[in-house]
Amino acid sequence: MKIAILGGTGSIGEGFALRWAEKHEILLCSREIDKAVSSAGKYTETLLNKGFFCCGITGCKNETAIGDADVVVLSVPYQGVIALLKDLRPYFRDQIVISLVVPMKKNKWFEYTPPKQGSAALEIKEILPETTKVVSAYHNVSAKKLASLEKILDYDVVVCGDDEGAKRTVMELTREIKSLRPLDGGGLASSYMIESLTPFLINLAIRNGLSDLGVKFV
Ligand SMILES: NC(=O)c1ccc[n+]([C@@H]2O[C@H](COP(=O)([O-])OP(=O)(O)OC[C@H]3O[C@@H](n4cnc5c(N)ncnc54)[C@H](OP(=O)(O)O)[C@@H]3O)[C@@H](O)[C@H]2O)c1
């Protein structure tokens, strides 16, 4: 598959590129082509130095990659993603769009700040063409652990979406990342529950002197 990672130059985008490049062609996207090319080169070098196979990580501008992709990952902060997607809307057709976006702010502690639609995923679905398939996942996965290829990610990933085929594809992509277990979280309307866990996990980590907390259902 061709996977475009919008904002792939940032914290969690790196981990997805490194983890999926073994089986998929990665379009590593940025608002700035030079930044995209430089990150793509750096990630490729990391994989090759560690002895991993790499199908190819190509640096692209956000808008150039979308039309070519089967799956588009939205790896951009909530504060920027809505305006970005309004601009990029014409480039979307029927891709699977993965939202890991968490709207939150920090006062004394981190707080979930959903839009009026109820969640980032539902707001994103409203902006994109109806033919795209928005799936919500990975909100509770640590960027640091995802990018550390030697780390075992003993987390569950709750996947929410209204298109069953798209949800299955994202669950399969999740299984390809060693030790991540995908769980079907129902329709996109359930996304707010899993988005809201992220600020809670960050607060838990701060209060208890822990790091990289995730979710595991036992
Ligand atoms: N970090 C985590 O552990 C983690 C875990 C789970 C979910 N998430 C979610 O994943 C998403 C990305 O998080 P992150 O920590 O990777 O973010 P980040 O490193 O702060 O930013 C990711 C990339 O987004 C692009 N970007 C930043 N501001 C933008 C704006 N105003 N408009 C358009 N693009 C912008 C930048 O790429 P360019 O400058 O190259 O365009 C940046 O490199 C967020 O929605 C977050 O809630 C993060």
The ligand as an ORCA input file, in Angstrom:
! r2SCAN-3c Opt
* xyz 0 1
  N       3.194     12.661     20.251
  C       2.492     11.630     20.708
  O       2.970     10.834     21.569
  C       1.093     11.349     20.174
  C       0.451     10.172     20.551
  C      -0.820      9.890     20.032
  C      -1.440     10.814     19.199
  N      -0.812     11.968     18.871
  C      -1.487     12.900     17.963
  O      -0.760     12.881     16.746
  C      -0.767     14.170     16.130
  C       0.677     14.605     15.897
  O       1.329     14.700     17.139
  P       2.900     15.031     17.206
  O       3.275     14.999     18.630
  O       3.628     14.182     16.233
  O       2.889     16.552     16.701
  P       4.090     17.500     16.319
  O       5.381     16.754     16.346
  O       3.981     18.727     17.164
  O       3.701     17.942     14.833
  C       3.666     17.026     13.772
  C       3.814     17.759     12.459
  O       2.627     18.492     12.182
  C       2.940     19.590     11.323
  N       2.296     20.797     11.869
  C       2.523     21.384     13.074
  N       1.734     22.457     13.236
  C       1.000     22.554     12.101
  C       0.009     23.467     11.647
  N      -0.393     24.504     12.403
  N      -0.537     23.263     10.433
  C      -0.142     22.224      9.661
  N       0.791     21.311     10.026
  C       1.357     21.489     11.229
  C       4.458     19.757     11.341
  O       4.922     19.273     10.086
  P       5.516     20.242      8.953
  O       6.030     21.480      9.626
  O       6.620     19.413      8.416
  O       4.413     20.487      8.004
  C       4.900     18.818     12.444
  O       6.163     18.226     12.220
  C      -1.510     15.099     17.096
  O      -2.810     15.299     16.632
  C      -1.503     14.346     18.429
  O      -2.673     14.620     19.189
  C       0.448     12.257     19.328
*
